[in-house]
Amino acid sequence: MIFKGVIMIGKTYDEIQVGEKVEFSKTISESDVYLYAGLAGDFNPAHVNESYARNTYFKTRIAHGMLIAGLISAVIGTRLPGPGTIYVKQTLNFLAPVHIGDTITASVEVVEKLAKKKVRLTTLCANQDGKIVLDGEALVSPPRPPRG
């Protein structure tokens, strides 16, 4: 990353290499689920009401899928390409539930550098047992090199 004054800038298009991969792990807490529900306004009882959730397919509360997808955004926005990156597109496949207490590892891998300085990334999240809970693909515009 480049530091210009106090502004941190991630990898530019020219600095990114196909095959680069970065990960970030987080244990999903009850607080995370409730805070996300409040921020997003998604109070689906499958996420916030244990009595209700016991009668669902999953038998307990599960984390919001978009909360987990947000971990991918954290990787892209802070690590690869990093600060200054603009998200253009993201596809998501929700493959398995995430329970409170699960440790999720989000990973991003560069698979292609495209025209107009865009980068295609594979994205996935796996739990502590290595089970993939979410996968997809992102298109991003890496930060521009600093001028001057």
C-alpha positions as semicolon CSV with decimal commas, in nm:
position;residue;x (nm);y (nm);z (nm)
1;M;0,000;0,000;0,000
2;I;0,110;0,354;-0,068
3;F;0,093;0,619;0,203
4;K;0,043;0,972;0,078
5;G;0,022;1,209;0,371
6;V;-0,232;1,039;0,595
7;I;-0,421;0,877;0,307
8;M;-0,359;0,506;0,264
9;I;-0,405;0,374;-0,089
10;G;-0,437;0,007;-0,186
11;K;-0,275;-0,172;-0,475
12;T;-0,318;-0,009;-0,813
13;Y;-0,412;-0,200;-1,128
14;D;-0,047;-0,224;-1,232
15;E;0,061;-0,359;-0,890
16;I;-0,201;-0,636;-0,877
17;Q;-0,100;-0,984;-0,992
18;V;-0,333;-1,262;-1,110
19;G;-0,329;-1,534;-0,843
20;E;-0,290;-1,298;-0,546
21;K;-0,509;-1,408;-0,257
22;V;-0,593;-1,246;0,076
23;E;-0,804;-1,368;0,370
24;F;-0,972;-1,218;0,676
25;S;-1,131;-1,412;0,962
26;K;-1,396;-1,310;1,213
27;T;-1,599;-1,496;1,473
28;I;-1,965;-1,399;1,435
29;S;-2,110;-1,289;1,767
30;E;-2,464;-1,235;1,886
31;S;-2,384;-0,864;1,900
32;D;-2,282;-0,869;1,532
33;V;-2,619;-1,018;1,436
34;Y;-2,821;-0,766;1,641
35;L;-2,611;-0,470;1,527
36;Y;-2,650;-0,575;1,164
37;A;-3,026;-0,618;1,213
38;G;-3,047;-0,264;1,346
39;L;-2,829;-0,115;1,074
40;A;-3,001;-0,293;0,788
41;G;-3,350;-0,293;0,940
42;D;-3,369;-0,671;0,886
43;F;-3,533;-0,812;1,197
44;N;-3,630;-1,142;1,035
45;P;-3,703;-1,372;1,331
46;A;-3,475;-1,637;1,178
47;H;-3,193;-1,406;1,289
48;V;-3,316;-1,246;1,610
49;N;-3,575;-1,474;1,775
50;E;-3,448;-1,805;1,910
51;S;-3,799;-1,936;1,991
52;Y;-3,906;-1,880;1,634
53;A;-3,578;-2,011;1,489
54;R;-3,605;-2,342;1,678
55;N;-3,901;-2,427;1,453
56;T;-3,716;-2,354;1,129
57;Y;-3,511;-2,582;0,906
58;F;-3,192;-2,465;1,082
59;K;-3,325;-2,523;1,438
60;T;-3,149;-2,211;1,571
61;R;-3,084;-1,851;1,472
62;I;-2,855;-1,791;1,177
63;A;-2,654;-1,484;1,080
64;H;-2,776;-1,261;0,799
65;G;-2,628;-1,365;0,467
66;M;-2,543;-1,007;0,383
67;L;-2,355;-0,970;0,712
68;I;-2,131;-1,254;0,598
69;A;-2,100;-1,103;0,249
70;G;-1,983;-0,786;0,420
71;L;-1,667;-0,970;0,523
72;I;-1,578;-0,992;0,154
73;S;-1,625;-0,618;0,128
74;A;-1,389;-0,578;0,422
75;V;-1,117;-0,774;0,240
76;I;-1,163;-0,582;-0,084
77;G;-1,178;-0,241;0,083
78;T;-0,891;-0,288;0,326
79;R;-0,654;-0,552;0,185
80;L;-0,692;-0,648;-0,182
81;P;-0,691;-0,426;-0,371
82;G;-0,740;-0,217;-0,054
83;P;-0,826;0,143;0,037
84;G;-0,960;0,345;-0,254
85;T;-1,106;0,043;-0,437
86;I;-1,450;0,089;-0,589
87;Y;-1,686;-0,209;-0,588
88;V;-1,852;-0,241;-0,930
89;K;-2,033;-0,576;-0,911
90;Q;-2,071;-0,880;-0,683
91;T;-2,248;-1,211;-0,733
92;L;-2,328;-1,421;-0,427
93;N;-2,433;-1,781;-0,374
94;F;-2,546;-1,858;-0,020
95;L;-2,453;-2,223;0,031
96;A;-2,482;-2,295;0,404
97;P;-2,599;-2,121;0,721
98;V;-2,368;-1,932;0,954
99;H;-2,441;-1,974;1,322
100;I;-2,355;-1,742;1,606
101;G;-2,009;-1,845;1,723
102;D;-1,889;-1,961;1,381
103;T;-1,554;-1,827;1,268
104;I;-1,578;-1,721;0,907
105;T;-1,281;-1,669;0,679
106;A;-1,348;-1,447;0,379
107;S;-1,106;-1,482;0,090
108;V;-1,055;-1,289;-0,229
109;E;-0,841;-1,404;-0,520
110;V;-0,746;-1,214;-0,834
111;V;-0,846;-1,419;-1,138
112;E;-0,829;-1,167;-1,421
113;K;-0,718;-0,816;-1,506
114;L;-0,963;-0,664;-1,754
115;A;-0,977;-0,367;-1,987
116;K;-1,048;-0,023;-1,842
117;K;-0,839;-0,114;-1,536
118;K;-1,101;-0,342;-1,378
119;V;-1,013;-0,657;-1,186
120;R;-1,219;-0,977;-1,154
121;L;-1,199;-1,157;-0,820
122;T;-1,332;-1,486;-0,690
123;T;-1,482;-1,446;-0,346
124;L;-1,575;-1,699;-0,082
125;C;-1,644;-1,742;0,286
126;A;-1,579;-2,064;0,475
127;N;-1,649;-2,161;0,835
128;Q;-1,407;-2,300;1,093
129;D;-1,461;-2,651;0,954
130;G;-1,362;-2,545;0,603
131;K;-1,721;-2,563;0,475
132;I;-1,788;-2,299;0,210
133;V;-2,090;-2,098;0,323
134;L;-2,087;-1,837;0,048
135;D;-1,912;-1,795;-0,285
136;G;-1,926;-1,558;-0,575
137;E;-1,735;-1,322;-0,794
138;A;-1,657;-0,951;-0,776
139;L;-1,561;-0,684;-1,026
140;V;-1,367;-0,393;-0,881
141;S;-1,189;-0,080;-0,989
142;P;-0,860;-0,058;-0,796
143;P;-0,738;0,278;-0,670
144;R;-0,555;0,505;-0,912
145;P;-0,189;0,580;-0,849
146;P;-0,130;0,898;-0,651
147;R;-0,038;1,205;-0,856
148;G;0,258;1,412;-0,787
